[in-house]
Amino acid sequence: MAKTARKAVGKAVDPKAPKPAARPRRVAKPSAPATSVAARRRTTPSKKIARPVAPGSLEPTHDEIAVRAYFIAQRRHGQPGNPDRDWLQAIDELRAERN
C-alpha cells in the first residue's frame, strides 16, 4: 500500500513560508540557596516526638488507644457503630490489661 500525502483542509499552506518562532522556554529562578533534601531534613526538628512511657504507668498513650479502637471497630465486620464508644472501650481494655 502506498503512502499518500494529506492536504490541509481549510487554509492553504505555503511550503516556502517561514515557520512561526518557537516560544522561549521558561527557566525557574532560584529564590533560595540550593540545599539538598537530606540537609533540610537533618536541620528540621520533627513535629511529633514520641514520649517515653514510664514503667508501671496505668494510662495508655494516644497511639495505643487509637490502634485498639481501630481493631475494636474492625471486629464489628463493617456493622455501624460509635467511634466514641470504641475509643472509651479501648481505654478501658488497655487499663484493665495493665492492672
Secondary structure as UniProt FT lines:
FT   TURN            15..16
FT   HELIX           37..43
FT   TURN            55..56
FT   HELIX           62..75
FT   TURN            76..78
FT   HELIX           83..98
//
